[in-house]
Every structure is written in structure tokens, then in C-alpha cells.
Amino acid sequence: MFPMETKIELAVFDMDGVLIDSHSSWVLVHEHFGTDNEDSLRAFLLGEIDDLEFIRRDVERWSSIRGRVPLHEVEAILDGAPLVPGAIETLRKLGERGVRTAIVSGGLSHLARRLGEMGGVEYVHANDVEVDGEGFLTGAGVVRVPLMEKGQVVEAIQEELGVGVEGTAAVGDTPVDVTMFRRARVSIAFNPWDGTTERAAAHVVRSRDLRSVLPLILGDDQ
């Protein structure tokens, strides 16, 4: 469909499961408090609740154990998130080669911003928890990346940069990343969760090291 010589100008990455070695930054916080959100996830996937209610239920679970939850405690948990080997090196390498980079994630923005700073990422879009004037979580959420519409966020970045689908690569691992794949010529399922994600991508990479995606994005052996 597209000329093979078309250079990738923009590479968009999911965060959870792609840049961090955990399926969810939200789950990292749940693990800390000894809670889980499996029933909320099922309800969300069935369309019974929306993104904001999903976040509200997460914070409610944390608060049931901790009481008022300070933002700094959540941020400290996220600062300990394990990274996928080669994650930061991959982001930096793309920048060195002139490829603009973006993180588009339904995960928590504190971690996304931190990874963005480490990797020199230009665009970071992720979700958040609302905080009151004393620094405690209110129970409400901030949705910047609707999970089922991540492709719209990618499209907005493309429009701002003047980059089309043919100049875009997207890397994800779950069905919610499929809408990103539709906005990219080079779509990569990195250790995909399921067959839906795998079938939606132009490429499937099964590797412990994110640097394995670089030849597909850069079109060479680096």
C-alpha cells in the first residue's frame, strides 16, 4: 500500500507491557495495597463502565485499605516500576535517528512522564488521578487517553506534526492498541496478549528486549 522507502517520522509507544515490564501501571499500585481491579476490567471491556468510572473504582479500592491516599505514595510506587530491557535505549536511538517519539497510554501519567524524560520523548499522553489541595487523591480521574480510542490521540499528534499514516509506526501489546495500529504503516505487536492484537499488527515481535523493534521502525540493521 505504501512505498517501502517511506521513512518513519513518528514512532508511538504504548507504555504498560511495552516500556514497563508489567501489564498495567494501575495494577502496580493495586499490588502495593493488596487489592485488584479484575472485576472492573471485565466491566469496562463489556462496556458496563467508562474510563472515569474505571479510575474511580481503582482509587476507591486503594482508599479502602489506606484511607486518604497521598499522591506522593502512588508516585513512589510508580518510580519502582520495572522497565522492559532496552526500553529507554530504544526511545533514545529513535531520537538520535531523527524519529519523533510519543507515548500514548491509558496508564498513569507520572510514570509516562518519567519515562518520557528518560527517553527524550516529545509527546506524552496518559491518564491520571485527581488530587486535592492537600495532595491527596480525591477519587476522581483525569482521562486524556480513552482506552478504546487511542488512535484518536495518535491522529491528533500526526496532524500537529504533519505526519501521515505512511510515516508512522506504532508499538502495542493489547487489543486497546489496535486503534493505534490503524494509524500506522508499521504496526508492531510486542509480546501481544492475544490473537486479536497479533492479527491486527503488520509485525509481531516476541522478545524480552524492546530494541528488537528498531529494525522494523528504522528499516535497517541500525
C-alpha positions as CSV (number, residue, x, y, z in Angstrom):
1,M,0.0,0.0,0.0
2,F,2.8,2.4,0.9
3,P,6.2,2.8,-0.8
4,M,8.7,0.7,1.1
5,E,11.2,3.6,1.1
6,T,8.9,5.8,3.1
7,K,10.8,6.9,6.2
8,I,9.2,6.6,9.5
9,E,9.0,10.0,11.1
10,L,6.9,9.3,14.2
11,A,7.0,6.2,16.5
12,V,4.2,5.8,19.0
13,F,4.5,3.5,22.0
14,D,2.1,2.1,24.5
15,M,3.6,2.1,28.0
16,D,2.2,-0.8,30.0
17,G,3.7,-4.1,28.8
18,V,5.8,-2.3,26.2
19,L,8.0,0.2,28.1
20,I,7.4,-1.2,31.6
21,D,7.6,-4.9,32.4
22,S,4.1,-5.0,33.9
23,H,0.7,-5.4,32.2
24,S,-0.6,-2.2,34.0
25,S,0.8,0.7,36.0
26,W,-2.5,0.7,37.8
27,V,-2.0,-2.9,38.8
28,L,1.4,-2.0,40.2
29,V,-0.4,0.3,42.7
30,H,-3.0,-2.4,43.4
31,E,-0.3,-4.9,44.2
32,H,1.2,-2.4,46.6
33,F,-2.1,-2.1,48.5
34,G,-3.0,-5.8,48.2
35,T,-6.1,-5.0,46.0
36,D,-7.0,-5.8,42.4
37,N,-9.3,-4.4,39.6
38,E,-10.1,-7.6,37.7
39,D,-13.9,-7.2,38.1
40,S,-13.6,-3.5,37.0
41,L,-11.6,-4.6,34.0
42,R,-14.2,-7.1,33.0
43,A,-17.0,-4.5,33.4
44,F,-15.0,-2.0,31.3
45,L,-14.4,-4.5,28.5
46,L,-18.1,-5.3,28.5
47,G,-18.9,-1.7,28.1
48,E,-20.7,-1.5,31.5
49,I,-18.5,1.3,32.9
50,D,-16.4,4.1,31.2
51,D,-12.9,5.2,31.7
52,L,-13.7,7.6,34.5
53,E,-15.6,5.0,36.5
54,F,-12.8,2.5,36.0
55,I,-10.4,5.0,37.6
56,R,-12.9,5.9,40.4
57,R,-13.2,2.2,41.3
58,D,-9.4,1.8,41.4
59,V,-8.9,4.7,43.8
60,E,-11.8,3.5,45.9
61,R,-10.1,0.1,46.3
62,W,-6.8,1.8,47.4
63,S,-8.7,4.1,49.8
64,S,-10.5,1.1,51.4
65,I,-7.1,-0.1,52.5
66,R,-5.1,3.1,53.0
67,G,-7.7,5.7,53.9
68,R,-6.7,9.0,52.3
69,V,-4.1,8.2,49.7
70,P,-1.3,10.8,49.1
71,L,-0.2,11.3,45.6
72,H,3.5,11.0,46.6
73,E,2.9,7.4,47.8
74,V,1.4,6.5,44.4
75,E,4.3,8.2,42.6
76,A,6.9,6.3,44.8
77,I,5.3,3.0,43.7
78,L,5.4,4.0,40.1
79,D,9.1,5.1,40.4
80,G,9.9,1.5,41.2
81,A,8.2,0.1,38.0
82,P,10.4,-2.4,36.3
83,L,11.4,-1.4,32.8
84,V,11.4,-3.7,29.7
85,P,15.1,-4.2,28.8
86,G,16.1,-1.8,26.1
87,A,13.1,0.5,26.5
88,I,14.9,3.7,27.2
89,E,17.7,2.9,24.7
90,T,15.1,2.3,22.0
91,L,13.4,5.7,22.6
92,R,16.8,7.4,22.6
93,K,18.0,5.6,19.5
94,L,15.0,6.7,17.5
95,G,15.5,10.3,18.6
96,E,19.1,10.1,17.5
97,R,18.0,8.9,14.1
98,G,15.5,11.8,13.7
99,V,12.3,9.9,14.5
100,R,9.9,11.8,16.7
101,T,8.6,9.7,19.6
102,A,5.4,9.6,21.6
103,I,3.9,7.6,24.5
104,V,0.1,7.1,24.3
105,S,-1.0,5.2,27.3
106,G,-4.1,4.5,29.4
107,G,-1.6,4.2,32.3
108,L,-0.7,6.7,35.0
109,S,0.9,9.9,33.7
110,H,3.5,10.2,36.4
111,L,5.3,7.1,35.1
112,A,4.7,8.1,31.5
113,R,6.3,11.5,32.0
114,R,9.2,10.0,33.8
115,L,9.9,7.5,31.0
116,G,9.4,10.3,28.5
117,E,12.1,12.4,30.2
118,M,14.5,9.5,30.4
119,G,14.0,8.6,26.7
120,G,13.7,12.1,25.3
121,V,10.1,11.6,24.2
122,E,8.5,14.6,22.7
123,Y,4.8,13.7,23.2
124,V,3.5,12.0,26.3
125,H,-0.2,11.4,26.7
126,A,-1.5,9.3,29.6
127,N,-4.3,9.3,32.3
128,D,-4.2,10.5,35.8
129,V,-5.8,10.7,39.3
130,E,-7.3,13.9,40.6
131,V,-5.6,15.4,43.6
132,D,-7.0,17.9,46.2
133,G,-5.2,21.0,47.5
134,E,-3.5,18.9,50.2
135,G,-2.0,16.4,47.8
136,F,-4.5,13.5,48.4
137,L,-6.4,11.6,45.8
138,T,-10.0,12.8,45.5
139,G,-11.3,9.6,44.0
140,A,-11.9,11.1,40.5
141,G,-9.8,10.5,37.4
142,V,-8.4,12.5,34.5
143,V,-8.9,10.8,31.1
144,R,-6.6,12.1,28.4
145,V,-6.4,8.8,26.5
146,P,-9.7,7.0,26.2
147,L,-8.6,3.3,26.2
148,M,-10.8,2.3,23.3
149,E,-9.9,5.4,21.2
150,K,-6.1,5.6,21.5
151,G,-6.0,6.1,17.7
152,Q,-7.6,9.5,18.0
153,V,-4.8,10.6,20.2
154,V,-2.3,9.4,17.6
155,E,-4.2,11.1,14.9
156,A,-4.0,14.4,16.8
157,I,-0.2,14.1,17.1
158,Q,0.1,13.3,13.4
159,E,-1.9,16.4,12.5
160,E,0.2,18.6,14.7
161,L,3.4,17.2,13.2
162,G,2.1,17.0,9.6
163,V,2.9,13.2,9.6
164,G,0.7,10.8,7.8
165,V,-0.1,7.1,8.4
166,E,2.6,6.1,6.0
167,G,5.2,7.9,8.1
168,T,4.1,6.4,11.4
169,A,5.0,3.3,13.5
170,A,3.0,2.1,16.5
171,V,4.0,-0.4,19.1
172,G,1.5,-2.0,21.5
173,D,0.6,-5.3,23.1
174,T,-3.2,-5.4,23.8
175,P,-6.5,-5.1,21.9
176,V,-6.8,-1.4,23.0
177,D,-3.7,-0.7,20.9
178,V,-5.4,-1.8,17.7
179,T,-6.8,1.7,17.0
180,M,-3.2,2.9,17.1
181,F,-2.2,0.2,14.7
182,R,-4.8,1.6,12.2
183,R,-3.0,4.9,12.2
184,A,0.4,3.4,11.4
185,R,2.1,1.8,8.4
186,V,4.5,-0.1,10.6
187,S,2.3,-1.6,13.4
188,I,4.1,-3.9,15.8
189,A,2.5,-6.2,18.3
190,F,5.2,-6.6,21.0
191,N,4.7,-9.8,23.0
192,P,0.9,-9.5,22.3
193,W,-1.6,-10.6,24.8
194,D,-3.9,-12.3,22.4
195,G,-4.7,-13.3,18.8
196,T,-6.8,-10.1,18.2
197,T,-3.8,-7.9,18.8
198,E,-1.4,-10.2,16.9
199,R,-3.7,-10.3,13.8
200,A,-4.2,-6.6,13.8
201,A,-0.5,-5.8,13.5
202,A,1.7,-5.9,10.5
203,H,4.6,-7.3,12.6
204,V,4.7,-9.5,15.7
205,V,7.8,-9.3,17.9
206,R,8.3,-11.8,20.7
207,S,11.4,-10.7,22.6
208,R,12.5,-9.7,26.1
209,D,14.3,-6.6,24.7
210,L,12.4,-3.7,23.1
211,R,15.4,-2.9,20.9
212,S,14.1,-5.8,18.7
213,V,11.6,-3.4,17.2
214,L,14.2,-1.0,15.9
215,P,15.0,-2.6,12.6
216,L,11.3,-2.6,11.7
217,I,10.9,1.1,12.5
218,L,14.2,2.3,11.1
219,G,14.2,-0.1,8.1
220,D,17.8,-1.2,8.5
221,D,20.1,-3.0,10.9
222,Q,20.7,0.2,12.9
